[in-house]
Amino acid sequence: MTYDIIIIGASFSGLTLAHHLPKNLKILILDKKKLLNSLIESTGLITQATKDEIAAFFEVDKYVPNQITTIGVVSTNFENNFFSGTKKPWIYSTDTPTLIQGMSEKLPKNVDLKINSQFITYKIDKNEEYPVKVKLKENGIEKKVSCKFIVGADGSESCVAKANKNLSKNKKFLVAIEKVFYGDILLGDNPDSTVYHFWFGEFSLGYGGWLSPTIINNKKAFRLGLAKLKKDRKELNKVNEFIEILKEKKIINIEKNTKEILCFGHQIPINGPLKKVQDDYSLLIGDAAGFCGAFSADGIKGAVISGKIAAKLIPKHLNGDKKALKTYLQEMEKHNKLITYYKKQLFYRFIWNRMKKNRTYKTMFNLIAKDKEHFINQFCDSKDRQKSLIGIVLKIRNLPLLIKYAWYIFLDLFKIKGH
């Protein structure tokens, strides 16, 4: 069987692409999940700008159980905290599995979606009208299909990228574990509209922890988790200790006689946008292309935007414009300087990785808490508002704390105990 384009992966990037490609093209999407509403490896948090991008082609509002107006940041002792908020929602919690199912069920008629279909590899025969020869397993049976162009929308460890020596591969990762429970969040004045970030410090270096409200089966629930650098993935069991601390500190209340509803792990690319993401027959989008914040670990915006841009460039390429795909990253940058945002995230990640002691985290916490009212603009939605986290701390009045912070970074760098 032949297609114009085969997309590997039916999540945010692959489905967005399929929704926007010209209707005269014959499209195939392959995805290894067994059900359309299978668990999606994502926290499912989207900013207002990302919600608007999805709403432009799909009715996303009915998949949003919580509108978030506030972020709460909790320091290393799990007691000190501050809140930063806006009057209008700036981020939304989505019911991600059913959202992806809905996007899948509303695909245009020119798109075939095959689930329980595992991509294996592909080769190129330039002498053929359909030069891309794809090998897959559908319901356990090995098959072959051909197309003119293939797209890797298959996540951080893209099998499409691995099958092509011309394409870059993600090499740096966070590994995350998340659990979902029925129950209540008890911290702060408006827990149903607040997301929480925990700055663990020495408790668990690498990223930190998170806690956010959601609705499952029309019941109040919450999601919590933590992430580590991949080299420290054996320490992900710290999540259970994290849960016990939250219960002890009366930050969460798990519904009696219930266990976790869901538990899943996933990898987050933190190397920034990859350099080689296309050739004459293939393109990487979303996490597969490294479009994820190295510090914030936010990938959905990059997935949706790259899907939309790819839908414009691939048809031009197939019609003979061989320069079209080379503008891919430039087009990404035009969306609120998204590539610049990812580069800033690499800097923040570099600084975060230098921090090793509670004293350093506490000093950074105190720096940002001094201007907490503006924190939400810089940290949470910077890729949409073009604000910088640096701007919140680099102020003359913060000079004593900045000197202290720099000194602690120096001590951490050389593993000096200090005071």
N, C-alpha and C positions, 0 to 999 in steps of 0.2 A: 504494500500500500504506500502511496506517496502523499506528501503534504508540502505546502510552501514553507511552513515554519513549525518546528517542534520545540515546545517549551518544557523543560525539566523542572518540575516543582509547581505545586498549586497552593501557594500561600500568597502573601500580600503582593510581592513583586510579580510573580508569574500570572496571577489572576488580573492584576491591574493592566499588565501588558496585553493579555488576551482581550480584555474589554475595550481596548483602544486601537487595536490593529484594524486596518481596513477590512470591511466585510466581504470583499471579493477574494480574500486570501483564505486558503484552507489550513486550519490550525489544529495541532494536536498537543494536548497537555498530558504529560505522564507524571504520576505521583505515587509514591510507594505506600501511602497510608491506605488502610483498609476501608475506612468510612470517611465520608465528606466532613463530618463533625468530629473527627479524631482530635486528640489533644494536640494543640499547636504549641511549639516551643517558644513562647513569648509571654511577657507579662501583660501584653495587651493594652498598654497605656499609650494614648495618642494625644498630641497637642491639638489646640484649636485649629492651627493651620493644616495639620495632617487630616483632621476630621473633615475640614472643608475640601481638601483634595479628594478624599474618598466620596464625600457627599455629591461631588460634581458628576459622578457616574453611578452611584449606588446609594440606596436609602440606608444610611448607617445609624441613624438616630435610635432606631428600635433595638439596636444591639449595644446600647450604652447604659448600663445599670447605675453608674455613679458619675456625677459631674464634680470634678475636683477644683476647688478654689484655693487650696492652701497646701503648703509643704511644711512639714515639721522635721527639724533636724535634731537628732539626739546624740549627745556626746558620749565619750568612752565609758562613763560610769553608769550609763542608762538612766540617768536622772536629770542632768542639766539638758535643757532643750530650748529651742526658739521656734517661732512660727512666722511664716511670711505668706501673705495671701493677697488675692485680688477680689474685687466685687463680682466679676464675671468668671465663669469656668475657664481655666487655661489648659487643663488636661482632662482626659476622659478615660475611665476604665471601661474596657469593652469585654463583652462575652465572646472571646476570640474564636472558639470552635464553631459556634453557630454563625458568627459573622463570616468566617471563611466558607462555611456551608452555603450561606445565603449568596455570597459572591459567586460561588461555583454554580449554583442552580440558576442564576440569572445570566450565564454566559451567552453570547450571541450564537445563532444557529450554525455559523461557519466554524465553530470551535468544538472539537471532540475532547472530552475529558475522560481519561482512563485512570482509575485508582487501582490500588493493589498491583501497580506496574512499576517494577524496579529497573531503572536505567542501568545498563552495564557499561557500555563504551560506545564510541563511534569512530569511523574512519572516513576519509575524504577520497572520492574518485572524481577528479576534475573533468574527466571525459564524459561524465553522465549529466543528463538534464537535472536530475535530483542527486547531487554529488555527496550529500551527507548520509552515510549509511549507519543507522542506529541499531544497536543490539540491546534488547530488553527482555525482562521476564514478566509476563502478564499472567497473574494467578498461578505462578510457578512454572509456566510454560515459556520456553525461550522463543522469541520472535525477532524479526528484522523489519524495519520500516525505513523509508528514505525521505529526505526533504532537501530543500534548497538552503536552509539556514537553521541553526540550533541555538537555543538560548539557555544558559545556565541560571536558573532561578532557584537553585537547590541548596541554598544555605551556605554557612561559613566554610564547611569542608566540601565544596562543590565537586561532585563526580565529573561534571563536564570539564571543569578546570583540570582535574587530575588526568583526564583522558587526552589532554591537548598540551603538548610541550611548549606551545607558543603563548599560553596564557599564564598569568601570575596566579599564585595560590596564597591564601591566608596562612600566616605562620605564627602569629601571636594571638592568644585567646584568653578570655576569661571562661571559666567553667562555673555554671550556676546551678543551684538546686532551689526549687520552689515547692512549697506545700500550701494547700488550701483547706481551710477549716470552716465549719459553721460556728458562728459566734459573734462577739462584739469587740471592737477596738475601744479602749477606755481613755486614751490619752488625748488631752486637748478639749476645746469647746465644741468642735465640729468634726468628730472623727469620721462621719459618713462622707465628708467632702474633703478629706485630707489624705495625702500620701506622706509616708514617713521614710526618712533615710537615716540609718544608724551608722555613725562613724565609729567603727569598732576599735580602732587602734590595735593594741597588742593582742586583744582577744581573737582577732582574725584579720590578718593583713591581706591586702590584695584589692579589695573593692569596698566592702561594707555590706550592710543588710538593708532590706526594705520591707515595708508593710503597707498594704493598701486595702481599702474596703471593696467589696463586690457583692453581687447578688447571685445565688445559685439556687435554682428550682424555687424561685420566689422567696427565698430565705436569706437573711443577712449572713454574710460570710466575709472572710478576709484571706488575702494572699500574703505570704511572707517568704523570705528567702535570703540567701547570701551567695556571694560569688567570690571565687579565688582565682589567682593566676593559675594557668593550667599545670604548671610544675608542682603546685600545692594541692592538686585535686583530691588527694587522699584525706585532706582535712575538711571536706565538705560535710562530714558527719557533725561538724560544729553546729549545724542548723538545729539539731535536737537540743543542744545546750542553750542556743539562742531562744528557742521556744520556751524552755523552762525559766530563763531569766525574765522573759516578757510576762510570763504568768506570775512569777514571784513579785515583780515590780508592779503588778496590776495594770499592765499596759494592754493586755488582751484577756478575754474571757472565752474559753472554748466551750461550746454547748455540751452539757452533760451527756454522758453515755454515747458520745460520737467520736469517731476517729477522723483522721485526715481524709478529705474527699478526694484529693488528687495529690500526687507527688511526681515531679518530673525534673529532669536535668537537661541542660543544653549548653552549647558553646557559643560564645560571643566574640566575633573578630575585633581585635583592638589594634591592628596595625595600620589603620587608616585606609583610604582608597588605594586599590592596587594600580600598578602602572600599566600592565598589559591586560586589558579586559576585553579585547576584541581582535579578530582577524577576519579574513574574507568570508568565513563560513560560520562564525560563532560570536557570541557576546555574553558577558556575565552581567547580571543585575542584582540589586539588593545586597544581602550579606555576602553572596558569592563574589561580589566586586569589592568588598570591604567597606561598603557604605553604612557604617555604624560608628557612633561616637565612642572613641577609645576610653573616655572617662565616664560619660553618662550611660553608655551601653544602650543607646537608643537607635533602633534600626528600622522602625516601620516607616518613618518619613522618607528615608533614603530608598526603601523598597518601592514605595508608591511613586515617588518622583522618577526614579530610574526606569520603572515600568512604563510610565507615560512618555518619557523621552525616547526610550527604545522603540516605542510604537510609531514614533515619527521618523526615526532614522533608518530603521530596518527596511521599510518599503522603498525609501530613496536608494538604499544600497542595492536592493534587489532589482531596481530599475536602472542600474548602471552608474549611479553616483558613488564612486569608490572613495570619495573623501568624506562622505556623510558620517560614517561611524567614527572617524577621527575627531569629530567635534563633540563626542559624547561627554567628556569631562567638562568641556567648556559650557555645554548646555546645562549640566548639573550645577555649575557655578552660578548660572543666571537665576537660579531659584534661591533667592535670599543668601547668595554666597555660600552655598552648602558645602562646597569643597573647602573653602576657607574655614568654615565652622569645624570640619573634621580635622583640619590641621591644628586649630587651637586645642581641640580635644586631645591631640597627641601630646601637646605641651602640658596640659593639665595632668594627663596620665603619667608623664615623666616625673612631674613634681610629686604626685601622689605615691608613686613607687619608691621615692626617696624617703618617705616618712615611715619610721619604724617604731617610734615610742609614743606612749600616751601623751607625754608632755608636748610633743610636736602637734598632734591632732588637737589637743586642747587649745593650743595657741592659735591655730588656724580657726577653730570654732569661735574663739573669743573675737578674732579679727572680723569674721563675717557677721557674728551676732550684733556687733556695734552698728551695723547698717542693715539690719535684717529686713526692714521695710522694702528695700530694693533688691534683696537677694533673689526673689522669684524672677525678676526680669533678666538677671544675668545668667543664672544657673539653669533654670528649668526650661526656658523657651528661647534661649539665645539664638538658635538657628532660625527662628522666625522673627525675632525683634532686633537682631544684630546688636545685642549688648554683649559685654565681655565681663567675665568673672574677675578678671584682673582689675577692671575699673573700680570694683567695690573695695579693694584692699589697698591699692596704691594711692594713698592719700597722706598728706603731711601729718595729719592728726594721728595716723596709725603708725608713725615712724618707730616709736618704742617697741610696739608689738611686732612690727616687721623685722626689726633687728633681732629681737628675741627668736622669732620664727626662723630666720636665716641661720642663726647660731645653732638652733636645734637640728635643722636640716644638715648642717655641717657635722654635728656630733653623730647623727644617725648614719650619715654617709660613711664615716670611718669607725662606726660601732663603738663610739666613746660614751661611757655612761653619763658623766656630767651631772648637773643639777638643774 
